[in-house]
Amino acid sequence: MVIPKEVREQLGIKPGQKLQVIVLGGVMHFVPVRSLDELRGIAKGADTSDIRDERDRY
């Protein structure tokens, strides 16, 4: 599949980059697959103190 250069540049997609295909309601969504290095720090500063407590664990 060819994605026009203008769209790739707007979305920051590089030629040859892998995309995940998600189908919802008959519409295909293409989501860039990010490496772990690119995701590092994505949740920095997030408050995780109330996400789960001891009673939720098995």
C-alpha positions in Angstrom: 0.0 0.0 0.0 1.3 3.4 -0.9 0.7 6.3 1.5 1.2 9.7 -0.1 4.4 11.6 1.0 2.4 14.5 2.3 0.4 12.2 4.6 3.5 10.4 5.8 5.2 13.7 6.6 2.2 15.1 8.4 1.9 11.9 10.6 5.6 11.3 11.0 5.5 8.0 9.2 8.8 6.9 7.5 8.9 4.8 4.3 9.0 1.1 5.2 7.8 1.7 8.8 5.4 -1.0 10.1 1.8 -0.2 10.7 -0.7 -2.0 12.9 -4.1 -2.4 11.2 -7.2 -2.0 13.4 -10.7 -2.5 12.0 -13.5 -0.8 13.8 -17.1 -0.5 12.4 -16.0 -1.4 8.9 -13.2 1.2 8.9 -9.5 0.4 8.7 -7.2 2.4 11.0 -3.4 2.3 10.5 -1.4 2.9 13.6 2.4 3.2 13.5 4.2 0.4 15.4 6.6 2.1 17.9 9.7 0.6 19.3 10.2 0.3 23.0 12.9 3.0 22.8 10.4 5.4 21.3 7.8 4.6 24.0 10.3 5.2 26.9 9.0 7.9 29.1 5.6 8.1 27.6 3.9 7.8 31.0 6.4 10.0 32.9 4.7 11.9 35.7 1.6 9.7 35.6 0.0 9.1 39.0 -0.1 5.4 39.6 -0.8 5.4 43.3 -4.5 4.6 42.9 -4.5 2.3 39.9 -4.6 -0.9 41.9 -4.3 -1.9 45.5 -3.3 -5.1 47.3 -6.8 -6.6 47.4 -6.9 -6.6 43.5 -3.9 -8.9 43.3 -4.1 -12.7 43.2 
